């Protein structure tokens, strides 16, 4: 509201507000998630660069994120890893087929879903 140049990007448990030339991190209230320890600087930068590439941001926004301190970079990396799928697509497709199968009873769907884990 107000500023017509305001844009936002939701990413995991964070929201990034773009107003004018800056990008501002706004935390969403959420349940605390245990975090892995932060890696060394070289590994942190490697993983951060990979995350930035996957976000496909405009160069000016990527430059702002590159200016973040290590703690904020690590937060962004952890958020990104939480939202990525852990299994290959066929696993999710099989679960959907089982769930949507009109011939399957509820108990067989539950059994099939829990059997995969």
Secondary structure by P-SEA (a helix, b strand, c coil): cccccbbbbbcccbbbbbcccbbbbbbcccccccccccccaaaaaaaaaaaaaaacccaaaaaaaaaccaaaaaaaaaaaaaacccccaaaaaaaaaaaacccccaaaaaaaaaaac
